[in-house]
Amino acid sequence: MATICRVFAVWISLSVVHLIHELQASSSPSSSQQDVNLQGVEPEPEFEGTISNVTFPAGREALLTCSVKNLGRYKVGWLRASDQTVLALQGRVVTHNNRISVVHEDMHTWRLRIKQIRESDKGCYMCQINSSPMKKQIGCIDVQVPPDIINEESSADIAVQEGEDASLTCRATGNPIPRVTWRREDGDVILIRKPGSREIVKADSYNGTSLKLSRLERRQMGAYFCIASNDVPPAVSKRVSLSVHFAPSVRAPSQLLGAPLGSDVQLECQVEASPAPVSYWLKGGRMPPNGFTGSTTSLESGQPRPEMLLDGPKYGITEQRSGYRGVMRLVVRSFSHTDVGTYHCVSTNSLGRAEGTLRLYEIKISPGSVTSDDEQTNFIGGLAEAARGRGNSSANLPQMMISKTTFLLMTTLWVYVSSLFSITTPTSSSLRILQS
């Protein structure tokens, strides 16, 4: 019993001592409390300045700076403003995005750093102080994104028939919104028909997402470049090929050709067609309306159908194409009597067929002629054309073949005599004298 009483007395003594210490502590304030009492009230935290909005190209590093004074016992946090997601608290990052970090450079400055910034990082961010009431500032990041063409929403290669309409479309994304410019690949001008008019305007380039071409002509065929740019490198482009389809047309620059025996003669036809045609040469006869059928008889009276010519020792056949234009050439080697006749250049595609006809005849050169072969050929060819225009048949052609020198002398003499008669007696009698 005495032991219990002694323990109880010790406990009472200790309780009294503890109470005395608490009273002393409450009666003598600490140094921090003394500072608060000296200043009156603890100062509230405040922002220094504002957070500047910034713009960075994609792939670079973005920084937002938040400055706070009188932070005291409070803390600074960074949040995404759109969804209030907490990114960092003081210097500790709480998001799982390893591209985000916080830099505390001094006692007042807090920087939110985002490495390798992406378009998804575009938006506003909040710097927040957990005071009561809560204080915040917002700064925004704009991410510049180079242009990119959306293939699914842009035109692929297109083919239309001549006279129809076509629209070339090119859609691009990027920030800022890209500008779309159209140019021709070959550097030629773009031909644009005014709405409701036949007038065509020529332009080096065209600005706009859609290039509309109405009542297309074959000369508008070609490759067009869609170029998207927004001052954020690099610019991008897409190639769109426009094909205008039409039936072939054939033109023979020289329909009547003459050559001396033993020479090589070249026949030529100019072809326009799209899609690319199948072209060939035929000799003899007259082409039936439905084209060459390979039959050996003719719809004409007993006349054989044309014979298809093949490239080989006798005939050299070539064709050159540039876009929808082409040139067919046939070289007849060692021209002989059997080569005299009619030749046909034929071009055909899925939309139609066309042909050109050329006539090849023999030129007989006078033994005493001193002119060159080329001059003689051109001269005799001219006489043949003149004779053909007056209705003379090709059978009378050998009777008209005279040398160039003789023709010039006869012409000079006729002019001289005409001038004499015109001076003396300018009447119809002079004409009768010449005719006689």
Disulfide bonds with the S-S distance in Angstrom:
Cys66-Cys127 2.03
Cys124-Cys140 1.91
Cys170-Cys226 1.71
Cys269-Cys345 1.97
